[in-house]
Amino acid sequence: MKILRGEREITFRFSILIFSMIIVNSVKCIFIKEKDEREIIGFLF
């Protein structure tokens, strides 16, 4: 039972890690997109 609980905890932490990585990547993509758009707008005007 103790080993099972440990494995579950590791799986839970691993899923949180993957989830946070996905969030960070999506936020980065949004930030880069906004930055590019601002640079393009700045270049045009």
mmCIF file of the N, C-alpha and C atoms, coordinates in Angstrom:
data_MODEL
# 
_entry.id   MODEL 
# 
loop_
_atom_site.group_PDB 
_atom_site.id 
_atom_site.type_symbol 
_atom_site.label_atom_id 
_atom_site.label_alt_id 
_atom_site.label_comp_id 
_atom_site.label_asym_id 
_atom_site.label_entity_id 
_atom_site.label_seq_id 
_atom_site.pdbx_PDB_ins_code 
_atom_site.Cartn_x 
_atom_site.Cartn_y 
_atom_site.Cartn_z 
_atom_site.occupancy 
_atom_site.B_iso_or_equiv 
_atom_site.pdbx_formal_charge 
_atom_site.auth_seq_id 
_atom_site.auth_comp_id 
_atom_site.auth_asym_id 
_atom_site.auth_atom_id 
_atom_site.pdbx_PDB_model_num 
ATOM 1   N N  . MET A 1 1  ? 0.838 -1.209 0.000   1.00 0.00 ? 1  MET A N  1 
ATOM 2   C CA . MET A 1 1  ? 0.000 0.000  0.000   1.00 0.00 ? 1  MET A CA 1 
ATOM 3   C C  . MET A 1 1  ? 0.874 1.262  0.000   1.00 0.00 ? 1  MET A C  1 
ATOM 4   N N  . LYS A 1 2  ? 1.942 1.219  0.807   1.00 0.00 ? 2  LYS A N  1 
ATOM 5   C CA . LYS A 1 2  ? 2.812 2.392  0.902   1.00 0.00 ? 2  LYS A CA 1 
ATOM 6   C C  . LYS A 1 2  ? 3.503 2.676  -0.437  1.00 0.00 ? 2  LYS A C  1 
ATOM 7   N N  . ILE A 1 3  ? 3.965 1.595  -1.099  1.00 0.00 ? 3  ILE A N  1 
ATOM 8   C CA . ILE A 1 3  ? 4.635 1.733  -2.404  1.00 0.00 ? 3  ILE A CA 1 
ATOM 9   C C  . ILE A 1 3  ? 3.638 2.307  -3.422  1.00 0.00 ? 3  ILE A C  1 
ATOM 10  N N  . LEU A 1 4  ? 2.405 1.789  -3.397  1.00 0.00 ? 4  LEU A N  1 
ATOM 11  C CA . LEU A 1 4  ? 1.370 2.242  -4.326  1.00 0.00 ? 4  LEU A CA 1 
ATOM 12  C C  . LEU A 1 4  ? 1.113 3.739  -4.151  1.00 0.00 ? 4  LEU A C  1 
ATOM 13  N N  . ARG A 1 5  ? 1.035 4.169  -2.882  1.00 0.00 ? 5  ARG A N  1 
ATOM 14  C CA . ARG A 1 5  ? 0.804 5.583  -2.593  1.00 0.00 ? 5  ARG A CA 1 
ATOM 15  C C  . ARG A 1 5  ? 1.951 6.429  -3.142  1.00 0.00 ? 5  ARG A C  1 
ATOM 16  N N  . GLY A 1 6  ? 3.174 5.949  -2.953  1.00 0.00 ? 6  GLY A N  1 
ATOM 17  C CA . GLY A 1 6  ? 4.350 6.660  -3.456  1.00 0.00 ? 6  GLY A CA 1 
ATOM 18  C C  . GLY A 1 6  ? 4.311 6.800  -4.965  1.00 0.00 ? 6  GLY A C  1 
ATOM 19  N N  . GLU A 1 7  ? 3.950 5.693  -5.644  1.00 0.00 ? 7  GLU A N  1 
ATOM 20  C CA . GLU A 1 7  ? 3.862 5.718  -7.105  1.00 0.00 ? 7  GLU A CA 1 
ATOM 21  C C  . GLU A 1 7  ? 2.800 6.706  -7.558  1.00 0.00 ? 7  GLU A C  1 
ATOM 22  N N  . ARG A 1 8  ? 1.678 6.710  -6.858  1.00 0.00 ? 8  ARG A N  1 
ATOM 23  C CA . ARG A 1 8  ? 0.595 7.626  -7.210  1.00 0.00 ? 8  ARG A CA 1 
ATOM 24  C C  . ARG A 1 8  ? 1.069 9.070  -7.053  1.00 0.00 ? 8  ARG A C  1 
ATOM 25  N N  . GLU A 1 9  ? 1.801 9.339  -5.974  1.00 0.00 ? 9  GLU A N  1 
ATOM 26  C CA . GLU A 1 9  ? 2.317 10.682 -5.712  1.00 0.00 ? 9  GLU A CA 1 
ATOM 27  C C  . GLU A 1 9  ? 3.281 11.104 -6.817  1.00 0.00 ? 9  GLU A C  1 
ATOM 28  N N  . ILE A 1 10 ? 4.155 10.177 -7.229  1.00 0.00 ? 10 ILE A N  1 
ATOM 29  C CA . ILE A 1 10 ? 5.115 10.466 -8.303  1.00 0.00 ? 10 ILE A CA 1 
ATOM 30  C C  . ILE A 1 10 ? 4.363 10.764 -9.600  1.00 0.00 ? 10 ILE A C  1 
ATOM 31  N N  . THR A 1 11 ? 3.357 9.951  -9.900  1.00 0.00 ? 11 THR A N  1 
ATOM 32  C CA . THR A 1 11 ? 2.558 10.149 -11.114 1.00 0.00 ? 11 THR A CA 1 
ATOM 33  C C  . THR A 1 11 ? 1.868 11.504 -11.065 1.00 0.00 ? 11 THR A C  1 
ATOM 34  N N  . PHE A 1 12 ? 1.329 11.856 -9.899  1.00 0.00 ? 12 PHE A N  1 
ATOM 35  C CA . PHE A 1 12 ? 0.638 13.129 -9.705  1.00 0.00 ? 12 PHE A CA 1 
ATOM 36  C C  . PHE A 1 12 ? 1.595 14.292 -9.938  1.00 0.00 ? 12 PHE A C  1 
ATOM 37  N N  . ARG A 1 13 ? 2.793 14.211 -9.346  1.00 0.00 ? 13 ARG A N  1 
ATOM 38  C CA . ARG A 1 13 ? 3.796 15.266 -9.520  1.00 0.00 ? 13 ARG A CA 1 
ATOM 39  C C  . ARG A 1 13 ? 4.221 15.369 -10.976 1.00 0.00 ? 13 ARG A C  1 
ATOM 40  N N  . PHE A 1 14 ? 4.384 14.210 -11.629 1.00 0.00 ? 14 PHE A N  1 
ATOM 41  C CA . PHE A 1 14 ? 4.796 14.172 -13.033 1.00 0.00 ? 14 PHE A CA 1 
ATOM 42  C C  . PHE A 1 14 ? 3.744 14.837 -13.918 1.00 0.00 ? 14 PHE A C  1 
ATOM 43  N N  . SER A 1 15 ? 2.455 14.534 -13.645 1.00 0.00 ? 15 SER A N  1 
ATOM 44  C CA . SER A 1 15 ? 1.369 15.132 -14.423 1.00 0.00 ? 15 SER A CA 1 
ATOM 45  C C  . SER A 1 15 ? 1.324 16.643 -14.207 1.00 0.00 ? 15 SER A C  1 
ATOM 46  N N  . ILE A 1 16 ? 1.564 17.095 -12.966 1.00 0.00 ? 16 ILE A N  1 
ATOM 47  C CA . ILE A 1 16 ? 1.597 18.527 -12.664 1.00 0.00 ? 16 ILE A CA 1 
ATOM 48  C C  . ILE A 1 16 ? 2.743 19.185 -13.428 1.00 0.00 ? 16 ILE A C  1 
ATOM 49  N N  . LEU A 1 17 ? 3.896 18.525 -13.461 1.00 0.00 ? 17 LEU A N  1 
ATOM 50  C CA . LEU A 1 17 ? 5.067 19.042 -14.177 1.00 0.00 ? 17 LEU A CA 1 
ATOM 51  C C  . LEU A 1 17 ? 4.762 19.211 -15.662 1.00 0.00 ? 17 LEU A C  1 
ATOM 52  N N  . ILE A 1 18 ? 4.176 18.184 -16.271 1.00 0.00 ? 18 ILE A N  1 
ATOM 53  C CA . ILE A 1 18 ? 3.825 18.230 -17.699 1.00 0.00 ? 18 ILE A CA 1 
ATOM 54  C C  . ILE A 1 18 ? 2.806 19.342 -17.941 1.00 0.00 ? 18 ILE A C  1 
ATOM 55  N N  . PHE A 1 19 ? 1.789 19.428 -17.071 1.00 0.00 ? 19 PHE A N  1 
ATOM 56  C CA . PHE A 1 19 ? 0.738 20.436 -17.198 1.00 0.00 ? 19 PHE A CA 1 
ATOM 57  C C  . PHE A 1 19 ? 1.321 21.843 -17.124 1.00 0.00 ? 19 PHE A C  1 
ATOM 58  N N  . SER A 1 20 ? 2.226 22.073 -16.149 1.00 0.00 ? 20 SER A N  1 
ATOM 59  C CA . SER A 1 20 ? 2.849 23.391 -15.989 1.00 0.00 ? 20 SER A CA 1 
ATOM 60  C C  . SER A 1 20 ? 3.722 23.720 -17.197 1.00 0.00 ? 20 SER A C  1 
ATOM 61  N N  . MET A 1 21 ? 4.421 22.709 -17.747 1.00 0.00 ? 21 MET A N  1 
ATOM 62  C CA . MET A 1 21 ? 5.245 22.922 -18.941 1.00 0.00 ? 21 MET A CA 1 
ATOM 63  C C  . MET A 1 21 ? 4.382 23.348 -20.120 1.00 0.00 ? 21 MET A C  1 
ATOM 64  N N  . ILE A 1 22 ? 3.227 22.698 -20.283 1.00 0.00 ? 22 ILE A N  1 
ATOM 65  C CA . ILE A 1 22 ? 2.300 23.032 -21.367 1.00 0.00 ? 22 ILE A CA 1 
ATOM 66  C C  . ILE A 1 22 ? 1.806 24.469 -21.197 1.00 0.00 ? 22 ILE A C  1 
ATOM 67  N N  . ILE A 1 23 ? 1.433 24.845 -19.961 1.00 0.00 ? 23 ILE A N  1 
ATOM 68  C CA . ILE A 1 23 ? 0.956 26.201 -19.678 1.00 0.00 ? 23 ILE A CA 1 
ATOM 69  C C  . ILE A 1 23 ? 2.042 27.215 -20.009 1.00 0.00 ? 23 ILE A C  1 
ATOM 70  N N  . VAL A 1 24 ? 3.272 26.949 -19.556 1.00 0.00 ? 24 VAL A N  1 
ATOM 71  C CA . VAL A 1 24 ? 4.395 27.864 -19.797 1.00 0.00 ? 24 VAL A CA 1 
ATOM 72  C C  . VAL A 1 24 ? 4.628 28.028 -21.295 1.00 0.00 ? 24 VAL A C  1 
ATOM 73  N N  . ASN A 1 25 ? 4.595 26.919 -22.033 1.00 0.00 ? 25 ASN A N  1 
ATOM 74  C CA . ASN A 1 25 ? 4.813 26.972 -23.482 1.00 0.00 ? 25 ASN A CA 1 
ATOM 75  C C  . ASN A 1 25 ? 3.727 27.782 -24.176 1.00 0.00 ? 25 ASN A C  1 
ATOM 76  N N  . SER A 1 26 ? 2.462 27.586 -23.792 1.00 0.00 ? 26 SER A N  1 
ATOM 77  C CA . SER A 1 26 ? 1.362 28.317 -24.411 1.00 0.00 ? 26 SER A CA 1 
ATOM 78  C C  . SER A 1 26 ? 1.460 29.809 -24.091 1.00 0.00 ? 26 SER A C  1 
ATOM 79  N N  . VAL A 1 27 ? 1.827 30.134 -22.839 1.00 0.00 ? 27 VAL A N  1 
ATOM 80  C CA . VAL A 1 27 ? 1.989 31.539 -22.440 1.00 0.00 ? 27 VAL A CA 1 
ATOM 81  C C  . VAL A 1 27 ? 3.126 32.172 -23.236 1.00 0.00 ? 27 VAL A C  1 
ATOM 82  N N  . LYS A 1 28 ? 4.232 31.437 -23.379 1.00 0.00 ? 28 LYS A N  1 
ATOM 83  C CA . LYS A 1 28 ? 5.376 31.919 -24.166 1.00 0.00 ? 28 LYS A CA 1 
ATOM 84  C C  . LYS A 1 28 ? 4.947 32.205 -25.593 1.00 0.00 ? 28 LYS A C  1 
ATOM 85  N N  . CYS A 1 29 ? 4.186 31.279 -26.203 1.00 0.00 ? 29 CYS A N  1 
ATOM 86  C CA . CYS A 1 29 ? 3.716 31.447 -27.579 1.00 0.00 ? 29 CYS A CA 1 
ATOM 87  C C  . CYS A 1 29 ? 2.866 32.702 -27.693 1.00 0.00 ? 29 CYS A C  1 
ATOM 88  N N  . ILE A 1 30 ? 1.951 32.913 -26.752 1.00 0.00 ? 30 ILE A N  1 
ATOM 89  C CA . ILE A 1 30 ? 1.084 34.094 -26.756 1.00 0.00 ? 30 ILE A CA 1 
ATOM 90  C C  . ILE A 1 30 ? 1.936 35.355 -26.628 1.00 0.00 ? 30 ILE A C  1 
ATOM 91  N N  . PHE A 1 31 ? 2.905 35.332 -25.699 1.00 0.00 ? 31 PHE A N  1 
ATOM 92  C CA . PHE A 1 31 ? 3.776 36.489 -25.461 1.00 0.00 ? 31 PHE A CA 1 
ATOM 93  C C  . PHE A 1 31 ? 4.595 36.806 -26.709 1.00 0.00 ? 31 PHE A C  1 
ATOM 94  N N  . ILE A 1 32 ? 5.164 35.779 -27.331 1.00 0.00 ? 32 ILE A N  1 
ATOM 95  C CA . ILE A 1 32 ? 5.971 35.965 -28.545 1.00 0.00 ? 32 ILE A CA 1 
ATOM 96  C C  . ILE A 1 32 ? 5.091 36.521 -29.664 1.00 0.00 ? 32 ILE A C  1 
ATOM 97  N N  . LYS A 1 33 ? 3.882 35.995 -29.808 1.00 0.00 ? 33 LYS A N  1 
ATOM 98  C CA . LYS A 1 33 ? 2.948 36.476 -30.833 1.00 0.00 ? 33 LYS A CA 1 
ATOM 99  C C  . LYS A 1 33 ? 2.652 37.950 -30.628 1.00 0.00 ? 33 LYS A C  1 
ATOM 100 N N  . GLU A 1 34 ? 2.318 38.333 -29.377 1.00 0.00 ? 34 GLU A N  1 
ATOM 101 C CA . GLU A 1 34 ? 2.014 39.732 -29.067 1.00 0.00 ? 34 GLU A CA 1 
ATOM 102 C C  . GLU A 1 34 ? 3.215 40.615 -29.361 1.00 0.00 ? 34 GLU A C  1 
ATOM 103 N N  . LYS A 1 35 ? 4.404 40.135 -28.975 1.00 0.00 ? 35 LYS A N  1 
ATOM 104 C CA . LYS A 1 35 ? 5.636 40.884 -29.198 1.00 0.00 ? 35 LYS A CA 1 
ATOM 105 C C  . LYS A 1 35 ? 5.851 41.097 -30.693 1.00 0.00 ? 35 LYS A C  1 
ATOM 106 N N  . ASP A 1 36 ? 5.682 40.036 -31.480 1.00 0.00 ? 36 ASP A N  1 
ATOM 107 C CA . ASP A 1 36 ? 5.845 40.121 -32.933 1.00 0.00 ? 36 ASP A CA 1 
ATOM 108 C C  . ASP A 1 36 ? 4.844 41.112 -33.518 1.00 0.00 ? 36 ASP A C  1 
ATOM 109 N N  . GLU A 1 37 ? 3.596 41.035 -33.067 1.00 0.00 ? 37 GLU A N  1 
ATOM 110 C CA . GLU A 1 37 ? 2.563 41.947 -33.559 1.00 0.00 ? 37 GLU A CA 1 
ATOM 111 C C  . GLU A 1 37 ? 2.917 43.390 -33.232 1.00 0.00 ? 37 GLU A C  1 
ATOM 112 N N  . ARG A 1 38 ? 3.412 43.632 -32.020 1.00 0.00 ? 38 ARG A N  1 
ATOM 113 C CA . ARG A 1 38 ? 3.804 44.983 -31.618 1.00 0.00 ? 38 ARG A CA 1 
ATOM 114 C C  . ARG A 1 38 ? 4.960 45.484 -32.475 1.00 0.00 ? 38 ARG A C  1 
ATOM 115 N N  . GLU A 1 39 ? 5.936 44.610 -32.727 1.00 0.00 ? 39 GLU A N  1 
ATOM 116 C CA . GLU A 1 39 ? 7.085 44.987 -33.557 1.00 0.00 ? 39 GLU A CA 1 
ATOM 117 C C  . GLU A 1 39 ? 6.628 45.309 -34.972 1.00 0.00 ? 39 GLU A C  1 
ATOM 118 N N  . ILE A 1 40 ? 5.699 44.507 -35.499 1.00 0.00 ? 40 ILE A N  1 
ATOM 119 C CA . ILE A 1 40 ? 5.173 44.733 -36.852 1.00 0.00 ? 40 ILE A CA 1 
ATOM 120 C C  . ILE A 1 40 ? 4.415 46.062 -36.887 1.00 0.00 ? 40 ILE A C  1 
ATOM 121 N N  . ILE A 1 41 ? 3.575 46.311 -35.880 1.00 0.00 ? 41 ILE A N  1 
ATOM 122 C CA . ILE A 1 41 ? 2.806 47.559 -35.804 1.00 0.00 ? 41 ILE A CA 1 
ATOM 123 C C  . ILE A 1 41 ? 3.765 48.743 -35.694 1.00 0.00 ? 41 ILE A C  1 
ATOM 124 N N  . GLY A 1 42 ? 4.789 48.596 -34.838 1.00 0.00 ? 42 GLY A N  1 
ATOM 125 C CA . GLY A 1 42 ? 5.799 49.649 -34.679 1.00 0.00 ? 42 GLY A CA 1 
ATOM 126 C C  . GLY A 1 42 ? 6.536 49.919 -35.980 1.00 0.00 ? 42 GLY A C  1 
ATOM 127 N N  . PHE A 1 43 ? 6.799 48.869 -36.741 1.00 0.00 ? 43 PHE A N  1 
ATOM 128 C CA . PHE A 1 43 ? 7.502 48.990 -38.029 1.00 0.00 ? 43 PHE A CA 1 
ATOM 129 C C  . PHE A 1 43 ? 6.620 49.701 -39.055 1.00 0.00 ? 43 PHE A C  1 
ATOM 130 N N  . LEU A 1 44 ? 5.312 49.390 -39.020 1.00 0.00 ? 44 LEU A N  1 
ATOM 131 C CA . LEU A 1 44 ? 4.387 49.976 -39.998 1.00 0.00 ? 44 LEU A CA 1 
ATOM 132 C C  . LEU A 1 44 ? 4.144 51.456 -39.727 1.00 0.00 ? 44 LEU A C  1 
ATOM 133 N N  . PHE A 1 45 ? 4.062 51.832 -38.452 1.00 0.00 ? 45 PHE A N  1 
ATOM 134 C CA . PHE A 1 45 ? 3.713 53.233 -38.116 1.00 0.00 ? 45 PHE A CA 1 
ATOM 135 C C  . PHE A 1 45 ? 4.934 54.046 -37.734 1.00 0.00 ? 45 PHE A C  1 
# 
